[in-house]
């Protein structure tokens, strides 16, 4: 009898690792567990990177020359190689050896403290939650054993961005598990990718005033690398009001070697305590809280940011728009995700602010998104693209509400071809004008892989509208009003033939019903019942 060959799992490594880690979660809430797991992954990463560089120093494989004359416990040698210094008590070998002890939680907290003390850029960033009473120490030991078998910080793993993939996948899965609360720190990857590819942040200052776990920054950095640039080509600025989420973002950047010093935290938030008051950014990209109420406008009357009207107390949407515009450089662009209501609301002066934005020629593009994209809300959403210094006096409307695929039972995502279509529609539309921006010249110099194309309105999908066209719709910016309904494809059958076929079907149906009624009457008559149908 033939035996069935064992088949190798096709699941990505990060998915396998998450499933194994999640089995150990038991009764711990996902909101708390994510910090436990991601903190350990971060610790494993910097320890792997440290040990590998240590071997290179020892073998004379660095710019410092012969390893015989190098003190392997001198932190300056590691700083010179861009490696975090890991003290002995925080090295993975020390942690792993203690994983079965009932004091492992305390050992980990001490390790995190030591790493922060020795690396100022990580000060206040790492989780120190491992000695909590509600965290089962046996579970913690199991997690350490699980992660110990995975090399995620050595050169081979870094070349594949293995840790980046793991960290990003874990963030998404925890956001899914947390539901509404999870969406506050995580924007789904396909939306972030779409926004970044439409913005094209090749070089300059990138700002996110509601940065969550830093996904916008990570994708921007990835975009620059994919197009031949380097980490020094962009500088990052951000702000987050949730301290634990801010820690996630700083670790998310640190594992990729990205300078996160410009990403700030304070409890008041970007409106009330702007950490980058004088910043004028080239690219602003954000997914702020939808329809945020009680956001502090009472304390901000007459604020310099409200150039197009004071936003209402009960909804911060137009506060976020104007906050970002205030921080946009004279030729900069910003993209932000908002609830669809922002496109049409006329309550409390929002319609007047929207009209002022259009008349000031700031609204570059509006993209309507599908439902079920976000973990934290079922509210339909859209992306606003606003640009200063525009010469093109039209706005592009894109209706992507029917695009995407079901990634799981409850959430949608954009496929690669969806992202490409929307991105190219926008970039080709921009290129159609006589306006040639410095960024477009930069694109040409870098040899962008995107092939130049032409733009045409497509019924049911995209439409370029001027001020007169927008006025006709009373400055409501819902894309569906402009793009219309898609035309049905012509199947080649003549119209009269279709009518004749339909008439024949209807006649046959009527005849069938008449015969059925007659049969019912005949059967009822046999039992003395007369019924006129």
C-alpha positions as CSV (number, residue, x, y, z in Angstrom):
1,X,0.0,0.0,0.0
2,X,1.4,3.3,-1.0
3,X,2.0,5.8,1.7
4,X,1.2,9.5,1.4
5,X,4.3,11.6,1.2
6,X,4.7,14.3,3.8
7,X,4.1,17.7,2.2
8,X,6.0,20.8,3.2
9,X,3.8,23.5,4.5
10,X,3.4,26.4,2.1
11,X,2.6,28.8,4.9
12,X,5.0,31.7,5.3
13,X,7.5,31.5,8.2
14,X,5.9,34.5,10.0
15,X,2.5,32.8,9.9
16,X,3.8,29.6,11.3
17,X,5.6,31.5,14.1
18,X,2.5,33.5,15.0
19,X,0.3,30.4,15.2
20,X,2.8,28.7,17.6
21,X,3.1,31.9,19.7
22,X,-0.7,32.4,19.8
23,X,-1.1,28.8,21.2
24,X,0.8,30.0,24.3
25,X,-1.4,33.0,24.8
26,X,-4.0,31.2,26.8
27,X,-6.1,33.7,28.8
28,X,-3.9,36.8,28.1
29,X,-5.7,39.5,26.2
30,X,-4.2,40.2,22.7
31,X,-3.8,43.8,23.7
32,X,-1.3,42.9,26.4
33,X,0.2,39.8,24.8
34,X,1.4,41.7,21.7
35,X,3.8,43.7,23.9
36,X,5.1,40.5,25.5
37,X,5.8,38.8,22.2
38,X,7.1,41.8,20.2
39,X,9.4,42.8,23.0
40,X,10.9,39.3,23.0
41,X,11.3,39.3,19.2
42,X,13.0,42.7,19.4
43,X,15.4,41.4,22.1
44,X,16.2,38.4,20.0
45,X,16.9,40.5,17.0
46,X,19.4,42.9,18.6
47,X,21.1,40.0,20.4
48,X,21.5,38.1,17.1
49,X,22.9,41.2,15.4
50,X,25.2,41.9,18.3
51,X,26.6,38.3,18.4
52,X,27.2,38.2,14.7
53,X,29.0,41.5,14.7
54,X,31.0,40.3,17.7
55,X,32.3,37.4,15.6
56,X,33.2,39.6,12.8
57,X,35.2,41.9,15.1
58,X,36.9,38.8,16.6
59,X,37.8,37.5,13.1
60,X,39.1,40.8,11.8
61,X,36.2,41.1,9.3
62,X,35.3,44.7,10.0
63,X,36.8,48.1,9.1
64,X,38.6,48.0,12.5
65,X,41.1,45.5,11.2
66,X,42.8,42.6,13.0
67,X,40.6,41.2,15.7
68,X,43.6,40.5,18.0
69,X,43.8,44.2,18.9
70,X,40.0,44.7,19.5
71,X,38.4,44.6,22.9
72,X,35.1,42.7,22.3
73,X,33.5,44.3,25.3
74,X,34.2,47.9,24.2
75,X,30.9,49.3,23.1
76,X,32.6,51.9,20.8
77,X,33.4,49.2,18.3
78,X,29.8,48.2,18.1
79,X,28.5,51.8,17.8
80,X,30.9,52.3,14.9
81,X,29.2,49.4,13.1
82,X,25.7,50.7,13.8
83,X,25.0,47.9,16.2
84,X,23.1,48.2,19.5
85,X,25.2,47.4,22.5
86,X,23.8,44.5,24.4
87,X,25.1,44.1,28.0
88,X,25.9,40.6,29.2
89,X,22.8,40.3,31.4
90,X,20.6,41.0,28.3
91,X,22.2,38.7,25.8
92,X,19.9,36.0,24.4
93,X,22.1,33.2,25.8
94,X,21.6,34.6,29.3
95,X,17.9,34.9,28.8
96,X,17.5,31.4,27.2
97,X,19.5,29.8,30.0
98,X,17.1,31.3,32.5
99,X,13.8,30.5,30.6
100,X,12.7,27.7,32.9
101,X,13.3,29.6,36.2
102,X,10.3,31.1,38.0
103,X,12.1,34.4,38.0
104,X,12.4,34.7,34.2
105,X,10.0,37.6,34.1
106,X,12.2,39.7,36.5
107,X,15.2,38.7,34.5
108,X,13.7,40.0,31.3
109,X,12.6,43.3,32.9
110,X,16.2,43.8,34.1
111,X,17.5,43.1,30.6
112,X,15.2,45.6,29.0
113,X,16.3,48.2,31.6
114,X,19.9,47.5,30.9
115,X,19.5,47.8,27.1
116,X,17.7,51.2,27.5
117,X,20.4,52.4,29.8
118,X,23.2,51.5,27.4
119,X,21.4,52.7,24.2
120,X,20.0,56.2,24.7
121,X,17.9,56.1,21.5
122,X,15.9,53.3,23.0
123,X,15.2,55.1,26.3
124,X,11.6,54.6,27.5
125,X,10.8,52.4,24.4
126,X,11.1,48.8,25.5
127,X,8.4,46.9,27.4
128,X,9.1,46.1,31.1
129,X,6.0,44.0,31.8
130,X,7.4,40.5,32.1
131,X,7.3,40.2,35.9
132,X,3.5,40.9,36.1
133,X,1.5,38.4,38.2
134,X,-1.0,37.7,35.5
135,X,1.7,36.6,33.1
136,X,2.3,32.8,33.5
137,X,6.1,32.3,33.7
138,X,5.9,28.9,32.1
139,X,4.2,30.5,29.1
140,X,6.9,33.0,29.0
141,X,9.6,30.3,29.0
142,X,7.8,28.5,26.2
143,X,7.8,31.7,24.1
144,X,11.5,32.2,24.7
145,X,12.2,28.6,23.6
146,X,10.1,29.1,20.5
147,X,11.9,32.3,19.5
148,X,15.3,30.9,20.4
149,X,15.2,28.5,17.5
150,X,14.8,31.4,15.0
151,X,17.7,33.4,13.7
152,X,16.1,36.9,13.0
153,X,19.0,39.3,13.5
154,X,21.9,37.8,11.6
155,X,22.9,39.1,8.1
156,X,21.0,36.4,6.2
157,X,17.8,37.1,8.1
158,X,18.2,40.8,7.7
159,X,18.8,40.5,4.0
160,X,15.4,38.9,3.7
161,X,13.9,41.5,6.1
162,X,12.8,38.4,8.1
163,X,12.2,40.3,11.3
164,X,10.4,43.1,9.5
165,X,8.0,40.5,8.0
166,X,7.5,38.9,11.4
167,X,6.9,42.2,13.2
168,X,4.6,43.5,10.6
169,X,2.6,40.2,10.4
170,X,2.3,40.0,14.2
171,X,1.1,43.6,14.3
172,X,-1.6,42.8,11.8
173,X,-2.7,39.7,13.5
174,X,-2.9,41.3,16.9
175,X,-4.9,44.2,15.4
176,X,-7.3,41.7,14.0
177,X,-7.6,39.9,17.4
178,X,-8.2,43.2,19.2
179,X,-10.8,44.4,16.7
180,X,-11.8,48.0,17.2
181,X,-9.0,48.8,19.6
182,X,-6.4,47.2,17.4
183,X,-7.2,49.4,14.5
184,X,-6.1,52.4,16.5
185,X,-2.4,51.4,16.2
186,X,-2.4,49.6,12.8
187,X,-3.4,50.6,9.3
188,X,-3.7,47.6,6.9
189,X,-0.7,47.1,4.7
190,X,-2.4,47.4,1.4
191,X,-3.8,50.8,2.2
192,X,-0.5,52.1,3.4
193,X,1.2,50.8,0.3
194,X,-1.3,52.5,-1.9
195,X,-0.9,55.8,-0.2
196,X,2.9,55.7,-0.3
197,X,3.1,54.7,-4.0
198,X,0.7,57.5,-4.9
199,X,2.7,60.0,-2.9
200,X,6.2,58.8,-4.1
201,X,8.3,60.0,-1.2
202,X,11.7,59.7,-2.9
203,X,13.4,62.4,-0.9
204,X,12.5,64.9,1.8
205,X,10.7,65.2,5.1
206,X,7.9,62.6,5.9
207,X,5.4,63.4,8.6
208,X,2.7,61.4,10.3
209,X,0.9,63.3,13.1
210,X,-1.1,60.1,14.2
211,X,1.6,57.6,13.5
212,X,0.3,54.5,15.4
213,X,2.9,51.7,15.1
214,X,4.8,53.4,12.4
215,X,3.6,51.5,9.3
216,X,3.6,54.7,7.1
217,X,7.3,55.3,7.9
218,X,8.3,51.7,7.3
219,X,6.5,51.6,3.9
220,X,8.1,55.0,2.9
221,X,11.5,53.7,3.8
222,X,10.8,50.5,1.8
223,X,9.7,52.6,-1.2
224,X,12.9,54.7,-1.2
225,X,15.0,51.5,-1.1
226,X,13.1,49.9,-3.9
227,X,13.8,52.9,-6.1
228,X,17.5,53.1,-5.6
229,X,17.6,55.5,-2.7
230,X,18.9,55.2,0.8
231,X,17.8,55.8,4.4
232,X,19.4,59.2,4.5
233,X,17.2,60.4,1.6
234,X,14.2,60.9,3.9
235,X,13.8,62.2,7.4
236,X,10.9,61.1,9.6
237,X,8.7,63.1,11.9
238,X,5.7,61.8,13.8
239,X,3.6,62.0,16.9
240,X,1.5,59.5,18.9
241,X,-0.7,60.1,21.9
242,X,-0.8,56.5,23.1
243,X,2.5,55.7,24.8
244,X,2.4,51.9,24.4
245,X,1.6,52.3,20.7
246,X,4.4,54.8,20.4
247,X,6.8,52.2,21.9
248,X,5.6,49.8,19.1
249,X,6.5,52.3,16.5
250,X,9.9,53.1,17.9
251,X,10.8,49.3,18.0
252,X,9.3,48.9,14.5
253,X,11.7,51.5,13.2
254,X,14.7,50.4,15.3
255,X,14.7,46.9,13.9
256,X,15.1,48.3,10.5
257,X,17.9,50.7,11.4
258,X,15.6,53.7,10.8
259,X,16.2,56.8,12.9
260,X,13.1,57.3,15.0
261,X,14.3,60.2,17.1
262,X,11.8,62.5,15.3
263,X,8.8,60.3,16.4
264,X,7.5,61.8,19.6
265,X,5.0,61.0,22.3
266,X,2.9,63.1,24.6
267,X,-0.5,62.4,26.1
268,X,-2.1,65.6,24.8
269,X,-1.7,64.7,21.1
270,X,-1.0,66.6,17.9
271,X,-3.7,69.2,18.3
272,X,-3.1,70.4,21.8
273,X,0.7,69.8,22.1
274,X,2.2,69.9,18.6
275,X,5.7,68.4,18.9
276,X,6.7,69.7,15.5
277,X,5.3,73.2,15.5
278,X,7.7,74.6,12.9
279,X,7.8,71.6,10.6
280,X,7.0,72.0,6.9
281,X,7.0,68.5,5.5
282,X,7.3,67.4,1.9
283,X,5.1,64.4,2.4
284,X,2.4,63.9,5.0
285,X,0.7,60.6,5.3
286,X,-1.7,59.6,8.1
287,X,-4.7,57.6,9.2
288,X,-6.1,59.7,12.0
289,X,-9.0,58.6,14.2
290,X,-12.3,58.7,12.3
291,X,-14.9,61.3,13.3
292,X,-13.1,62.1,16.6
293,X,-15.2,64.1,19.0
294,X,-14.2,66.1,22.1
295,X,-10.8,66.8,20.5
296,X,-10.0,70.1,22.2
297,X,-11.1,72.7,19.7
298,X,-12.5,74.8,22.6
299,X,-8.9,75.4,23.6
300,X,-7.8,76.2,20.1
301,X,-10.1,79.1,19.0
302,X,-8.3,81.4,16.7
303,X,-5.5,78.8,16.1
304,X,-3.2,79.6,13.1
305,X,-4.0,76.2,11.7
306,X,-7.6,77.0,10.9
307,X,-6.9,79.0,7.7
308,X,-10.1,77.7,6.0
309,X,-12.5,77.8,8.9
310,X,-12.7,76.5,12.5
311,X,-13.6,72.8,12.6
312,X,-16.7,71.8,14.7
313,X,-16.4,70.6,18.3
314,X,-18.0,67.2,17.6
315,X,-15.8,66.1,14.7
316,X,-12.0,66.5,14.1
317,X,-11.9,65.5,10.4
318,X,-11.4,69.0,9.2
319,X,-9.1,69.7,12.1
320,X,-6.8,66.9,10.9
321,X,-7.0,68.2,7.3
322,X,-6.0,71.7,8.3
323,X,-3.4,70.5,10.8
324,X,-1.7,68.6,8.0
325,X,-2.0,71.4,5.5
326,X,-0.4,73.8,8.0
327,X,2.6,71.4,8.1
328,X,2.8,70.9,4.3
329,X,5.7,72.6,2.5
330,X,4.9,75.1,-0.3
331,X,5.2,72.2,-2.9
332,X,4.3,69.4,-0.6
333,X,1.6,66.7,-0.7
334,X,-0.4,65.1,2.0
335,X,-2.6,62.0,2.0
336,X,-4.9,61.1,4.8
337,X,-7.6,58.5,5.4
338,X,-11.0,59.8,6.6
339,X,-14.5,58.6,7.0
340,X,-16.7,59.1,3.8
341,X,-18.8,61.6,5.7
342,X,-16.0,64.1,5.3
343,X,-16.8,64.3,1.6
344,X,-20.3,65.5,2.0
345,X,-21.1,66.7,5.5
346,X,-22.5,70.2,5.7
347,X,-22.9,70.3,9.5
348,X,-21.3,73.0,11.7
349,X,-19.5,74.7,8.9
350,X,-17.8,71.6,7.4
351,X,-19.3,72.3,4.0
352,X,-17.9,75.8,4.0
353,X,-14.4,74.6,4.9
354,X,-14.6,72.0,2.1
355,X,-15.6,74.6,-0.4
356,X,-12.7,76.9,0.7
357,X,-10.3,74.0,0.2
358,X,-11.5,73.4,-3.3
359,X,-11.5,77.1,-4.2
360,X,-7.9,77.4,-2.9
361,X,-7.0,74.6,-5.4
362,X,-5.7,72.3,-2.7
363,X,-7.7,69.1,-3.4
364,X,-5.7,67.0,-5.8
365,X,-7.5,63.6,-5.7
366,X,-10.2,61.7,-3.8
367,X,-10.2,57.9,-3.6
368,X,-13.3,56.1,-2.4
369,X,-12.3,52.9,-0.6
370,X,-14.2,49.5,-0.3
371,X,-15.9,48.5,3.0
372,X,-14.3,46.1,5.4
373,X,-10.7,47.3,4.9
374,X,-10.1,48.3,8.5
375,X,-9.9,46.3,11.7
376,X,-11.5,49.0,13.9
377,X,-14.5,50.2,11.9
378,X,-17.0,49.3,9.3
379,X,-17.5,52.9,8.3
380,X,-16.9,53.5,4.6
381,X,-13.7,55.5,4.2
382,X,-11.8,57.5,1.6
383,X,-8.3,58.9,1.0
384,X,-7.8,62.7,0.5
385,X,-4.8,63.8,-1.4
386,X,-4.0,67.5,-0.9
387,X,-1.2,69.4,-2.6
388,X,0.2,72.9,-2.3
389,X,1.5,74.8,-5.3
390,X,-0.8,73.2,-7.8
391,X,-1.2,74.6,-11.2
392,X,-3.6,72.0,-12.4
393,X,-7.1,73.4,-11.6
394,X,-8.9,70.0,-11.6
395,X,-9.5,67.3,-9.1
396,X,-9.3,63.6,-9.8
397,X,-12.0,61.4,-8.4
398,X,-11.4,57.6,-8.2
399,X,-14.1,55.2,-7.1
400,X,-12.3,52.1,-5.8
401,X,-15.2,51.0,-3.7
402,X,-15.8,47.8,-5.6
403,X,-12.1,46.8,-5.8
404,X,-10.1,44.5,-3.6
405,X,-10.6,40.9,-2.4
406,X,-11.6,39.1,0.8
407,X,-8.4,38.5,2.7
408,X,-10.3,36.6,5.3
409,X,-14.0,36.1,6.3
410,X,-14.3,39.7,7.6
411,X,-11.6,41.9,6.0
412,X,-10.8,43.1,2.5
413,X,-7.4,44.0,1.0
414,X,-6.2,45.5,-2.2
415,X,-4.5,43.1,-4.6
416,X,-1.2,44.2,-6.3
417,X,-3.1,44.9,-9.5
418,X,-5.6,47.1,-7.6
419,X,-2.8,49.2,-6.1
420,X,-1.1,49.5,-9.5
421,X,-4.3,50.6,-11.3
422,X,-5.2,53.3,-8.8
423,X,-1.6,54.5,-8.5
424,X,-1.1,54.7,-12.2
425,X,-4.4,56.5,-12.8
426,X,-3.4,59.2,-10.4
427,X,0.3,59.5,-11.5
428,X,-0.6,59.5,-15.2
429,X,-3.4,62.1,-14.6
430,X,-0.8,64.3,-12.9
431,X,1.7,63.9,-15.7
432,X,-1.0,64.9,-18.3
433,X,-0.7,68.5,-17.3
434,X,2.0,70.9,-18.4
435,X,3.0,71.0,-14.8
436,X,6.2,69.1,-14.1
437,X,7.1,69.0,-10.5
438,X,10.5,68.5,-9.0
439,X,9.3,65.1,-7.7
440,X,8.4,64.0,-11.2
441,X,11.8,65.0,-12.4
442,X,13.3,63.1,-9.5
443,X,11.2,60.0,-10.6
444,X,12.6,60.2,-14.1
445,X,16.2,60.5,-12.8
446,X,15.7,57.5,-10.5
447,X,14.4,55.4,-13.4
448,X,11.1,54.5,-11.8
449,X,9.8,51.1,-12.9
450,X,6.3,52.5,-13.6
451,X,5.9,52.9,-17.3
452,X,4.6,56.3,-18.4
453,X,1.1,56.2,-19.7
454,X,-1.8,58.4,-20.6
455,X,-4.9,59.3,-18.6
456,X,-8.5,59.0,-19.7
457,X,-11.7,59.3,-17.7
458,X,-13.3,55.9,-17.2
459,X,-17.0,55.7,-16.5
460,X,-17.7,54.2,-13.2
461,X,-14.1,54.4,-12.1
462,X,-12.4,57.8,-12.5
463,X,-13.2,61.3,-13.6
464,X,-11.2,64.6,-13.7
465,X,-13.5,67.5,-12.7
466,X,-12.9,71.2,-12.8
467,X,-14.2,73.8,-10.4
468,X,-17.4,74.3,-12.4
469,X,-18.1,70.6,-12.3
470,X,-17.6,70.5,-8.5
471,X,-19.7,73.6,-8.0
472,X,-22.6,71.8,-9.7
473,X,-22.4,69.2,-7.0
474,X,-22.4,71.8,-4.2
475,X,-18.8,71.0,-3.4
476,X,-19.7,67.5,-2.3
477,X,-16.6,65.3,-3.2
478,X,-18.1,61.8,-3.2
479,X,-16.4,60.1,-6.2
480,X,-19.6,58.3,-7.2
481,X,-21.3,61.6,-8.1
482,X,-18.6,62.3,-10.7
483,X,-17.6,58.9,-12.2
484,X,-21.1,57.7,-12.8
485,X,-22.2,54.1,-13.3
486,X,-19.9,51.8,-15.4
487,X,-21.2,51.0,-18.8
488,X,-22.1,47.3,-19.5
489,X,-20.0,45.5,-22.0
490,X,-21.7,45.0,-25.4
491,X,-22.3,41.3,-26.0
492,X,-22.8,41.8,-29.7
493,X,-26.5,40.7,-29.7
494,X,-28.7,43.2,-31.6
495,X,-31.2,45.1,-29.4
496,X,-34.3,43.9,-31.3
497,X,-33.2,40.3,-30.9
498,X,-32.9,40.8,-27.1
499,X,-36.4,42.3,-27.0
500,X,-37.9,39.4,-29.1
501,X,-36.2,36.8,-26.9
502,X,-37.5,38.5,-23.7
503,X,-41.1,38.7,-25.2
504,X,-41.0,35.1,-26.1
505,X,-39.9,34.1,-22.5
506,X,-42.6,36.3,-20.9
507,X,-45.3,34.8,-23.3
508,X,-44.3,31.3,-22.4
509,X,-44.3,32.1,-18.7
510,X,-47.9,33.6,-18.9
511,X,-49.1,30.6,-20.8
512,X,-47.6,28.3,-18.2
513,X,-49.3,30.2,-15.3
514,X,-52.6,30.1,-17.2
515,X,-52.5,26.4,-17.6
516,X,-51.5,26.0,-14.0
517,X,-54.5,28.1,-12.8
518,X,-56.9,26.0,-15.0
519,X,-55.6,22.8,-13.5
520,X,-56.1,24.1,-10.0
521,X,-59.7,25.1,-10.9
522,X,-60.4,21.7,-12.4
523,X,-59.1,19.8,-9.3
524,X,-61.1,22.0,-6.9
525,X,-64.3,21.6,-9.0
526,X,-64.0,17.8,-8.4
527,X,-64.6,18.4,-4.7
528,X,-67.3,21.0,-5.2
529,X,-65.3,24.1,-4.8
530,X,-65.6,26.9,-7.4
531,X,-62.6,29.3,-7.5
532,X,-62.1,32.0,-10.1
533,X,-58.4,32.6,-10.6
